[in-house]
């Protein structure tokens, strides 16, 4: 199986700005080559969407990437998330099961 046939998850586990930039850049790069990809923000990483929302997150939808997954033990107020960014909430207890549907998982911590 070549890389171009694989479904890839980008798992961002840190809210550090450098980590967030690297994870988003990787997701955008893969999506721009029509690679099936989903950016998943785990733990407190979803605060990147709240603290410093970037128009670049919205580009994932334009590139037909899966909605950004949010998996956190903290309460996620969907109304507080930017309306320009498509998201889906994944319960933390289901994260491993969700990741099993991908051929590759790239983790950014």
N, C-alpha and C positions, 0 to 999 in steps of 0.2 A: 504494500500500500504506500503510495507516494504521499508526501505532505499535502499535496493539493487535494487529496481525497479525504483527508482527516477532519473530523469535527474537533475544534480546539476550545478549551476553556482557559481563560486568563483569570487566575484567582489572585486577587489583591487582598493581602492580609494586614496591610499597614496604611495608616493615614498620612504617613510622611510624604511631603510634596514630591520629592524625587521618585519615590516608589510609585506614587499615583501617576506621575508623568510617564514613567517607563511602562507601566501596565497599560495605560491608555494608548500610548504610542504603538505598542505591540498589537493591541486589539485593532486600532485603526489601520495599521499596516496590513494585517491579515485580511481584514474586511475589504480593503481597497483592491485586493487581488481575488475577490470573490471567494475567500476561504470561509467556511462556516465557523463562526466564532461567537463566544459570549464572554463578556467581562462580568466577573462576579466579585462583588465587594463583600468581604467577610469581616466579622467583628466590627470594630469601630471605623473600618475603611470607608463605610458609607458616608461618614461625615464629610468626605471630600465633596460630595454632591451638595451638602448643606453649607459648608464653610466657604468654599470658593468654587461655585459652580462655573464650569467652563462650557462655552458653546461647543467645544470639541466633543463633549460627551454626546451631544445631540447629533453629531455627525455619524455616530455608530448606526443610528436608525436610518439615515440617508444612504448608508452603505449596506443596508439590509442585514446588519448584524442582529443577533438575538437581543431582546430587551436586557438591560443591565440587571443582573441578579443581585439582590441584597439579602445577605444571611447574617443576622446579628442577634445576640441574646438581648441586646438593648431594644427597647420599643422603637419601631420605625413608623413615624407619622408620614404616611404617603402624601398628605396635604402639604407638608413642609418641603417635599422634594420639588425640584424645578419641573414645571409642567411641560417644558420643552424636551424632557428626557424620558424616554420610555423605560419603565422599570418593572420588575416582578419581585415579590418578596418570597424568599425561600426559607422555611423554618430551619434553624441550625441543625435540628435532629435529622433533617432530610438532605443535608448538603452532600454527604458522602454518596448517597443514592443518586442524587442529581448529577454529581461529577462522574459517576460510573457510565453515563450515557455518552461521554466524550471519549475520543480516541487518545487525546493528549491533554494533559493539564499542566499549564505553566504557572508556577507560583511566584508571586512577587511579594516579599516580606520586608 
